[in-house]
Each structure stands twice: as C-alpha cells, then as structure tokens.
C-alpha cells in the first residue's frame, strides 16, 4: 500500500549533501542539557529552543529530515504555526522517535533492551496523521567485560525488526539505529567485532520479519575504540574499519547510512564522515549524518535561553549543518571550522 511512498521518503532522507537533525531528546535529556547552561527546564523553554532550531534560515539546504520527540511534534511556534508545517515549508521531512528508551535487560547486568512495542501500531497511525513520514528506534549495545551477550544482541535486533515492519505497514519509513556505545576501554578491533555481530543479527531479523530494506535507513555508530582506551584510532582508520564493516553486513538495497555521532566532538564526527566519503567512491549506499549534540551544542550554548541570541544561535546551527553537508559529499576541510558562522 505504501511501498512507493516509503521508498521515496528513504531516498529523500539521504539525498546527496543532506542529513538528518536528531532533535528527539526526551524531557530528561533536554532538561539535563539546559541545567548545565543554567537555562530554565520548562516546557516553554524547550518549545522556544526548538523554534529557534526549526526556523533557522536556510537549514533546508542541508537537512532532509528532523527527528522529533512526542512533545515536540505537538508544539508550535509562538505565532501558532505547528512545527511540522514549519519543517515542511522549509522542505524538511518531519520524523518522530518511537521507542520508549533502553531499560535493564532481565538477568543481564550492564545490558539493556529498548522498550515501546506495546500499542505501537496505534501510535504509528496517530503520528502519520500528524504529518510524520519517518520514524526512529534506538537499540543500545554496551561493550565491557563479557558483554554484549548474544541474548542482548538478538533481543534488541528482534525488537528493531518488529518495530520496522510495523512502521512500513503503517506508512512510516523506519530508521533502524543499533548503537554500539563508545564507553569503555575496548580496542578498535573489539569495536569492529561487536559492530559486525550486531549488524549481522539486525539484518537477519529484518529479513525474518519481512522488512523491505529499500524502504528503510540504517543509523549506525562508527567503529571507534572506547573513550578510555589510550590508543585512539586515526580518522582514516575509523573510516576504513567502519566502511569495511558496512560492506560486510549492509545490503546494497539500503538507500543510506545516516551515522549517529555517539559522543564524538563536533569536529571529529564531521571529519570521520568526510573521510569515509573521500576514501570510498563506489559504495552502494549514501553515507550521511543524523547527529544530535554534534549539530546542536554550539547553537544551544549561544542561544542560552535568550531571545536576543536567537539569530546568532541560528547562524551556529547553519554553520555546523553546512560543514556536515560538505562532509557527506567528501568536500569538508578542517580549515572550514575557522570560518566564522
């Protein structure tokens, strides 16, 4: 019923030079970031912040889509224009986060499973009517002593696949996000091994559940050593190992991989993406970005809850989006960071 629409949305989401802004922070995550900057943690301040982001001039040149949170998709600008209309008018596809967060996996210390499948079909129908055309579900895989377990990987892969097939049934293009965390002291090689196992499990489950891979987007993490490992990898090594893993496990039918930043610095997330697009020209899928903090942080700090700072903050967002757009085309240069927003 929705096959052509789903495939067209997936292709549009990874159009050359465009990426996805992840603005789907939960109440608690948004409030924590506000607290660090001394911004009041109220619904109105969250609404004002999102209005600043979504009304930034020119961002439709670099963002194909924006992932919203349940609170956000129901909000409007100060003059009453729904955020979904603001985005659509800018040529940006509205999306929505569907999962209910990662919860402790039973009898598995240090491991989680993402919840939210209950009632999902009804929520999909509601969000479609509200204007969303794509969705996101994030699974979280930690690396540590004896983990991840096979049970953790398979449980999360199964949930991702059940979510994805329900979304395709309901007309929403799914972003499938299996995030392997950077936390810990694991090596680059260990990161690769876990990513390889996770992606194999995910695509096995997607096949079993009947998910059409040409009607979805993959949102993977990059193959990076743990943050506590003293032996960090070069930008080129991260690009090489990440693409090697994708080539091994991601079907060519998938339109694109929109990477998460996963706690990387703004500059490093951009440099890693650029290296992949510079070093590899014959890939079957587009490689682009779906960053949250790595796009928003500078803008949030500049805005700082003040109406008088909106224009300056929007310039920061535009600048960061422009740099990542260049990286998605393999045209980013570190010197571009120094150009004033």
DONU-742424 format. One record per residue (C-alpha): residue in one letter; x, y negated, z. Coordinates in pm, 1 decimal. Layout:
<recs>
REC  rest      east     north        up
REC     a         X         Y         Z
...
</recs>
This chain:
<recs>
REC  rest      east     north        up
REC     x       0.0       0.0       0.0
REC     x     274.8    -244.2      95.8
REC     x     570.1     -89.3     -89.1
REC     x     637.4    -373.3    -332.1
REC     x     593.3    -641.6     -65.7
REC     x     822.4    -460.0     178.2
REC     x    1095.8    -411.3     -79.9
REC     x    1070.0    -773.0    -199.0
REC     x    1094.2    -900.8     158.5
REC     x    1400.3    -684.2     225.2
REC     x    1572.8    -816.0     -87.7
REC     x    1488.6   -1176.3       2.1
REC     x    1627.4   -1131.1     353.7
REC     x    1973.5   -1051.1     217.5
REC     x    1977.3   -1287.7     -80.1
REC     x    2337.5   -1387.0    -165.7
REC     x    2469.3   -1652.6      71.6
REC     x    2175.0   -1626.6     309.1
REC     x    2146.6   -1471.5     653.8
REC     x    1904.8   -1439.1     942.7
REC     x    1888.4   -1656.8    1253.1
REC     x    1819.4   -1446.1    1562.3
REC     x    1609.1   -1675.0    1782.6
REC     x    1429.6   -1392.7    1962.9
REC     x    1570.8   -1442.6    2312.1
REC     x    1340.3   -1322.8    2589.4
REC     x    1226.4   -1554.7    2867.5
REC     x    1506.7   -1438.6    3096.6
REC     x    1782.2   -1461.5    2834.6
REC     x    1675.5   -1809.0    2721.3
REC     x    1647.5   -1929.2    3080.0
REC     x    1993.6   -1796.8    3171.2
REC     x    2149.2   -1992.6    2886.0
REC     x    1957.1   -2304.1    2986.7
REC     x    2063.6   -2267.0    3350.4
REC     x    2432.4   -2264.6    3254.2
REC     x    2384.6   -2605.5    3090.0
REC     x    2154.4   -2748.7    3356.1
REC     x    1852.5   -2751.4    3122.5
REC     x    1513.6   -2702.7    3296.6
REC     x    1386.3   -2346.9    3245.6
REC     x    1029.1   -2429.3    3145.9
REC     x     812.2   -2315.3    2857.4
REC     x     804.4   -2671.0    2723.8
REC     x    1184.3   -2693.8    2715.8
REC     x    1204.8   -2360.6    2535.3
REC     x     947.2   -2488.8    2285.5
REC     x    1135.6   -2816.5    2236.5
REC     x    1461.2   -2629.3    2183.5
REC     x    1307.6   -2406.1    1919.5
REC     x    1152.5   -2705.1    1746.5
REC     x    1498.1   -2859.9    1729.5
REC     x    1631.2   -2542.3    1563.9
REC     x    1349.1   -2477.9    1319.4
REC     x    1313.5   -2836.3    1197.5
REC     x    1684.7   -2884.9    1127.7
REC     x    1708.9   -3033.7     776.4
REC     x    1848.0   -2804.5     507.0
REC     x    1867.4   -2477.7     702.1
REC     x    1651.8   -2307.2     438.4
REC     x    1962.6   -2319.0     217.2
REC     x    2136.4   -2072.5     448.7
REC     x    1867.4   -1881.1     641.0
REC     x    1643.3   -1632.3     464.9
REC     x    1460.7   -1548.6     785.8
REC     x    1428.3   -1627.6    1156.6
REC     x    1356.1   -1364.3    1422.0
REC     x    1106.8   -1498.5    1676.0
REC     x    1001.6   -1386.7    2023.6
REC     x     635.3   -1332.2    2119.8
REC     x     625.3   -1667.9    2298.3
REC     x     782.2   -1844.9    2002.4
REC     x     557.4   -1714.1    1726.4
REC     x     260.7   -1859.3    1919.5
REC     x     421.2   -2203.2    1962.0
REC     x     401.5   -2519.8    1753.7
REC     x     589.9   -2843.0    1704.9
REC     x     496.8   -3140.2    1919.5
REC     x     261.1   -3260.9    1646.8
REC     x      80.4   -2924.0    1640.0
REC     x     235.5   -2753.9    1336.3
REC     x     278.8   -2378.1    1402.5
REC     x     641.5   -2268.9    1393.7
REC     x     552.7   -2004.5    1134.3
REC     x     433.9   -2280.8     897.5
REC     x     744.1   -2490.7     966.3
REC     x     961.7   -2196.7     863.9
REC     x     755.8   -2104.0     558.5
REC     x     760.2   -2466.1     439.5
REC     x    1141.2   -2451.3     458.7
REC     x    1147.8   -2131.5     250.5
REC     x    1229.2   -1915.3     552.9
REC     x    1053.9   -1584.9     628.2
REC     x     918.4   -1554.4     985.8
REC     x    1003.4   -1234.5    1170.4
REC     x     936.6   -1101.7    1519.5
REC     x    1115.5    -892.4    1781.0
REC     x     903.0    -586.3    1859.9
REC     x    1095.2    -387.9    2120.3
REC     x    1034.2    -422.1    2492.7
REC     x    1401.5    -408.9    2587.8
REC     x    1653.9    -144.7    2688.9
REC     x    1565.1      46.3    3006.7
REC     x    1768.5     304.6    3201.5
REC     x    1764.6     646.0    3036.0
REC     x    1648.2     910.1    3284.0
REC     x    1929.9    1110.1    3446.8
REC     x    2188.0     929.0    3235.2
REC     x    2388.5     675.9    3440.6
REC     x    2512.5     383.4    3232.0
REC     x    2289.0     463.4    2935.6
REC     x    1964.6     308.3    2813.2
REC     x    1672.9     374.5    2582.6
REC     x    1473.5      97.4    2418.0
REC     x    1103.3      97.4    2500.2
REC     x     799.8     -54.6    2328.1
REC     x     641.7     215.9    2113.5
REC     x     315.1     222.2    2309.7
REC     x      48.2      19.7    2130.1
REC     x     293.6     -72.2    1855.6
REC     x      53.5     -19.4    1563.6
REC     x    -188.7    -278.1    1705.2
REC     x      89.9    -528.3    1771.8
REC     x     217.3    -486.7    1417.2
REC     x    -128.7    -568.0    1280.6
REC     x    -152.4    -876.5    1503.4
REC     x     187.3   -1012.4    1403.9
REC     x     116.6    -952.1    1034.2
REC     x    -197.0   -1162.8    1066.7
REC     x       7.2   -1432.7    1244.1
REC     x     240.1   -1458.8     945.4
REC     x     536.4   -1239.1    1035.5
REC     x     673.9   -1038.1     745.3
REC     x     967.4    -860.4     906.1
REC     x    1045.0    -719.1    1249.0
REC     x    1337.0    -614.7    1467.7
REC     x    1406.1    -336.4    1716.7
REC     x    1738.6    -312.3    1901.4
REC     x    1889.9       3.5    2044.3
REC     x    2185.6     -36.3    2281.7
REC     x    2471.1     214.6    2293.2
REC     x    2747.0     173.7    2552.9
REC     x    3093.6     326.9    2528.3
REC     x    3252.4     446.5    2850.0
REC     x    3374.4     747.8    3044.5
REC     x    3173.7    1035.7    2899.1
REC     x    2927.6     813.7    2718.9
REC     x    2748.3     775.2    2489.9
REC     x    2587.3    1115.6    2530.6
REC     x    2432.0    1295.9    2238.2
REC     x    2095.4    1267.0    2412.9
REC     x    2124.5     888.0    2438.4
REC     x    2216.0     853.2    2071.6
REC     x    1939.1    1083.3    1949.6
REC     x    1672.4     934.9    2178.2
REC     x    1745.1     583.7    2055.0
REC     x    1770.7     693.8    1692.6
REC     x    1432.4     865.5    1719.6
REC     x    1271.2     552.7    1867.4
REC     x    1421.7     332.8    1594.0
REC     x    1283.0     564.2    1327.0
REC     x     934.0     581.2    1478.4
REC     x     928.0     202.0    1503.3
REC     x    1049.3     158.7    1145.4
REC     x     791.8     389.4     986.8
REC     x     507.6     226.4    1181.8
REC     x     622.5    -115.0    1060.1
REC     x     634.7      -3.8     697.1
REC     x     287.3     142.8     736.0
REC     x     167.3    -195.8     864.9
REC     x     334.9    -413.3     601.7
REC     x     632.7    -542.0     800.7
REC     x     988.9    -488.8     679.4
REC     x    1190.0    -338.3     967.5
REC     x    1533.6    -446.7    1079.4
REC     x    1695.9    -138.6    1232.9
REC     x    1950.9    -250.3    1492.4
REC     x    2169.6      14.7    1658.7
REC     x    2414.8    -196.5    1860.5
REC     x    2731.8     -33.3    1991.0
REC     x    2846.2    -264.8    2266.9
REC     x    3188.4    -432.4    2275.8
REC     x    3204.9    -398.0    2655.2
REC     x    3479.1    -175.2    2793.1
REC     x    3837.6     -90.4    2710.4
REC     x    3785.3     155.7    2424.2
REC     x    4012.6     158.1    2120.8
REC     x    3930.9      69.0    1763.1
REC     x    3937.6     439.0    1677.7
REC     x    3690.4     522.1    1956.3
REC     x    3462.9     243.2    1838.8
REC     x    3470.6     387.3    1487.4
REC     x    3389.0     738.8    1608.5
REC     x    3086.5     618.6    1806.5
REC     x    2959.4     394.7    1525.3
REC     x    2992.8     687.3    1285.4
REC     x    2796.5     920.4    1513.0
REC     x    2527.4     661.2    1583.5
REC     x    2470.1     569.2    1217.9
REC     x    2452.8     936.5    1119.6
REC     x    2188.2    1001.5    1385.8
REC     x    1990.1     691.4    1290.3
REC     x    1970.5     770.1     919.5
REC     x    1895.1    1136.9     989.0
REC     x    1596.0    1027.7    1199.4
REC     x    1487.0     764.6     946.9
REC     x    1475.0    1039.4     683.1
REC     x    1280.5    1277.1     907.7
REC     x    1022.3    1007.4     989.8
REC     x     973.9     913.5     624.1
REC     x    1122.1     564.5     635.2
REC     x    1189.8     417.9     288.8
REC     x    1545.8     289.0     305.4
REC     x    1493.3      38.4      22.8
REC     x    1228.4    -130.3     238.7
REC     x    1442.0    -197.6     549.5
REC     x    1751.0    -386.8     661.0
REC     x    2028.7    -247.9     881.0
REC     x    2159.4    -472.7    1158.2
REC     x    2481.4    -302.3    1269.0
REC     x    2753.6    -400.6    1509.3
REC     x    3109.9    -424.8    1381.6
REC     x    3378.7    -167.5    1456.1
REC     x    3575.9    -357.2    1720.2
REC     x    3785.8    -247.1    2020.2
REC     x    3641.7    -300.9    2367.4
REC     x    3684.8    -654.1    2502.9
REC     x    3904.0    -522.0    2786.3
REC     x    4140.9    -335.1    2557.5
REC     x    4474.1    -524.9    2542.7
REC     x    4526.1    -401.0    2186.2
REC     x    4278.9    -608.4    1985.6
REC     x    4242.2    -549.5    1612.9
REC     x    4322.6    -793.1    1334.2
REC     x    4039.7    -948.3    1133.4
REC     x    4139.5    -733.9     836.1
REC     x    4140.1    -411.6    1041.3
REC     x    3791.5    -480.7    1174.7
REC     x    3671.1    -541.6     819.0
REC     x    3838.4    -225.7     686.8
REC     x    3712.2       6.5     962.1
REC     x    3361.7    -139.1     960.3
REC     x    3315.3    -102.1     585.6
REC     x    3467.4     246.7     594.5
REC     x    3202.4     346.3     848.3
REC     x    2918.4     191.1     648.9
REC     x    3033.9     361.1     329.7
REC     x    3028.9     694.5     509.2
REC     x    2681.1     666.0     658.6
REC     x    2460.9     397.1     498.4
REC     x    2259.0     498.6     188.9
REC     x    2310.0     285.4    -119.8
REC     x    1934.0     221.8    -133.0
REC     x    1950.7      -3.7     175.9
REC     x    1939.7    -362.4      40.1
REC     x    2172.8    -509.1     300.5
REC     x    2350.0    -502.2     634.0
REC     x    2297.4    -814.6     844.4
REC     x    2554.7    -795.2    1122.3
REC     x    2495.9    -890.4    1482.9
REC     x    2767.8   -1097.0    1649.5
REC     x    2764.0    -893.8    1970.7
REC     x    2950.2   -1134.7    2194.5
REC     x    3218.1   -1236.9    1945.4
REC     x    3319.0   -1601.5    1932.5
REC     x    3152.6   -1815.3    1666.9
REC     x    3471.0   -1832.7    1460.9
REC     x    3560.4   -1462.8    1486.4
REC     x    3212.9   -1345.1    1386.8
REC     x    3237.9   -1565.2    1077.8
REC     x    3593.9   -1455.6     996.7
REC     x    3509.0   -1084.8    1022.7
REC     x    3212.5   -1118.9     787.5
REC     x    3418.4   -1318.8     541.7
REC     x    3698.3   -1059.4     541.7
REC     x    3453.4    -783.1     451.4
REC     x    3316.7    -982.7     160.2
REC     x    3665.3   -1084.7      47.8
REC     x    3823.9    -739.1      65.3
REC     x    3533.1    -541.0     -80.3
REC     x    3355.8    -640.1    -400.2
REC     x    3197.6    -311.6    -510.2
REC     x    2961.7    -237.0    -220.7
REC     x    2606.0    -117.0    -287.5
REC     x    2453.4    -343.2     -22.1
REC     x    2480.7    -711.6      66.6
REC     x    2681.6    -787.8     381.4
REC     x    2549.3   -1088.8     568.7
REC     x    2477.6   -1220.0     918.3
REC     x    2198.7   -1206.3    1173.2
REC     x    2360.2   -1396.7    1457.6
REC     x    2210.2   -1543.2    1772.1
REC     x    2456.2   -1713.0    2004.9
REC     x    2719.8   -1736.0    1731.2
REC     x    2482.6   -1968.3    1543.2
REC     x    2305.7   -2142.7    1830.1
REC     x    2561.4   -2204.8    2103.0
REC     x    2715.6   -2527.0    1971.8
REC     x    2371.2   -2666.6    1890.1
REC     x    2234.6   -2581.7    2234.5
REC     x    2528.7   -2744.5    2411.0
REC     x    2493.8   -3059.1    2201.3
REC     x    2116.3   -3076.8    2249.8
REC     x    2134.3   -3017.3    2627.5
REC     x    1762.1   -3076.5    2667.7
REC     x    1772.9   -3438.6    2549.4
REC     x    1555.6   -3576.7    2269.2
REC     x    1826.1   -3827.3    2186.0
REC     x    2062.0   -3539.0    2097.5
REC     x    1831.0   -3359.5    1851.8
REC     x    1985.0   -3495.5    1531.8
REC     x    2341.7   -3420.9    1645.8
REC     x    2244.4   -3070.0    1756.4
REC     x    2075.9   -3001.2    1424.2
REC     x    2394.7   -3100.7    1245.1
REC     x    2584.2   -2845.6    1455.8
REC     x    2338.3   -2572.0    1357.1
REC     x    2358.2   -2672.2     990.5
REC     x    2737.6   -2664.6    1000.2
REC     x    2752.1   -2320.1    1162.1
REC     x    2493.0   -2184.5     918.7
REC     x    2687.8   -2328.9     626.6
REC     x    3008.9   -2157.8     741.1
REC     x    2839.4   -1820.0     775.8
REC     x    2674.8   -1862.0     437.4
REC     x    3021.7   -1913.0     293.0
REC     x    3142.0   -1600.2     475.2
REC     x    2853.8   -1398.5     328.2
REC     x    2989.9   -1498.6     -14.2
REC     x    3354.9   -1438.5      79.1
REC     x    3427.6   -1811.7      48.0
REC     x    3497.6   -1908.8     409.8
REC     x    3828.3   -2070.6     505.6
REC     x    3936.3   -2137.3     867.3
REC     x    4005.1   -2499.1     771.8
REC     x    3629.8   -2541.9     722.3
REC     x    3589.5   -2517.2    1100.9
REC     x    3766.7   -2850.6    1138.2
REC     x    3530.5   -3039.7     913.4
REC     x    3301.8   -3249.2    1129.8
REC     x    2944.0   -3122.7    1135.5
</recs>
